[in-house]
């Protein structure tokens, strides 16, 4: 198998498997964003394209990791872009996991909940700093994010070779489920 293990320095939410982006609904809601991080890289910033419910009052957008607040920003129905530095984010097992939340203040606690929506569009991006590291062990072959994998087989492979290719293809499909990773099987 041949793999391009060098991640680009920018990944969209769509490439990470968030095909519909992320949707925050209600007056107080939270979603989780897991950003895959290859060896040698670390997250630099999140560039979030926002679409909010028209006439939504000013709300607090919060980015957290574990129990640490990384950023708080004010957003309104006219906010279309947030750029948040995340250079100090913790990467664990090839992922930086963030919690994103929006809190819309209400004029009266007894008032019925309004259903505001803030959509973080799939073209939103995570940018990375650093340089991808070359693979030095077989265990490092499949990085947290891979763009493309190509398997090469003989025109008429043995039963064992065909089964190994199927097993490897199934592994790639399972490991990168939802991501934009593509894979091919080609003749030697």
N, C-alpha and C positions, 0 to 999 in steps of 0.2 A: 504494500500500500504506500501511496505517496501522499503527503499532507503538507499543506501550507500552514505552518504553525504560527507564523508571524501575523498577529492581529493588526488590523489597521489602527491608526491613532484616533479614529472616531468610529463609534458604533451607534446606530439609531435604535430606538426602542423596537422598531419593526424587526431589525436584524437579530435582536436579543430574544425575539419570540413574543413580544407584546404587539401583536398585529393590529389591535384596535386601540393601542395606546393604553392609558390608565384613566379611569373615571372616578372622580370624587363626587359623591352625591349626598346632599343633605346639608345640615348646618354644622355638623362636626363629623368628619369621616377620615379614614386613614387607609392607604394602600401600601403594599410593599414592592419595592423595585430591587431586583437582584441583578447586579451588573457583573458579567463574567470578566475576569482579569487574568490575562496570560502572564507567564513568568517574565520578569524584567520590566513589566509595566505597572503603573499605578494610576488610579483615576485622578484626573486633574480638575475637571468641572462638569457640571450638568447644564445643558442648554435646553431648557424646557419651553416648548411651544404650547401656549395655553389658549383655550377657548372656554369662556365662562358664560353662564346664563345672562342674557340681557337684563339690565337693571339690578344686578346683584350688588348689594352694598359692599363696601370695603371689607375684606376678610384677611385673616392671618394665614399665610402659607408657611408651614414648618417642615424642615428637613431634619430628620433624626437618624442616628445610627446607634443601635442598642439604646442606652439611656442618655446619650449625649445629643444635645441640640446643636446641629451644625449650622443652621441658618433659619432665620425668620424674616419673611418678606410680606409686605402688604400687597394684595392683589385686588383688582376690581374687575368689572365686566369689560373694561377696555385694556386690561393687561394682556399682552399677546406673547411676551417673552420674558423668561427669568433665566439668568445665568448665575449659577451658584458654584463657587470654588469648593472642591471636595478633596484637595490635596492631602489632608490629614485623615482621610477615611481609612478604616481598618479593612484589610483584605484577609479573608479567612477561607481556606480551602478553595482558592481560585475565584472567590466572589466577594464583592462589596455589597452588602445588603443595607438598603435605606428604607425608612418609613417616611412617607410623604403624607401630610395632612393639611386640611383646610378647615378653618373654623370661621363661620359667619356669625357675627354677633346679632342677637335678636333684640328688638326694642322692649319686649315683654316676655318673661319666662312662661307666662300662661298662654301666650299666643301659639296657635297651632304651627307645627314645623313647616317651613317652606322648603320646597325641594329645589335647591340650587345645585347646579352642576358645574364642575370645572373638569374639562377634558385636557389631559396631557397627551398631545398628538403623537402618533407613531413615528413622525419624523424628528422628534426630540432626540437629543444626542448626549452620549457620555464621551468625553474626550479623555485621552490618556497621555501621560508623560513617561519618559524612560525609553528603553530600547528593548525589543523582544530578545529573549535569550535563546541561543541554539539549544536543541535537545541533546542531552548527554546520556539519557537513559531511555530504555523502552517505555518505562512508566510515564515519561514526560511527553510521549508522542502525541497523545490527544490532549491538547491544552483546553482550558475552560471554554474558549471560543475558537472555532475553526471555520474558515470560509468555504473550503472545498477539499474533498478527499477523492482520490482516484485509486481504484483497485485494478491491478493488471493480472489477467489470466490468460492461459494458453487457449487457443481456439477450441480445443476439445480437452478440457481439464479432466484430471482424474476425479474420481468421486470424492476423495479426501480434499483436494484443492477446491472443488466446487463448494463443498460443505464449509470449508474454512472461509471462503469468500462470502457465503451467505451469513455465516456467524459474524464476520467482521462488519458487513453491511448492516446487519440487525443491531449490532452494538452502536455503530455510528448513528443510526436512526433513533435509538433509544437515548443515547447520551446527549444528542443535540436536538431532542424533541422540541418542536416549536420554533427553533432558531432557523435562520436563513441558510444553514449549512447545506451544501449540495454534494452529492457523491455520484461518481460514474464507475462503471465496470467496463474496462477496455481490453482489447487483445494485447498480448505481449508483443 
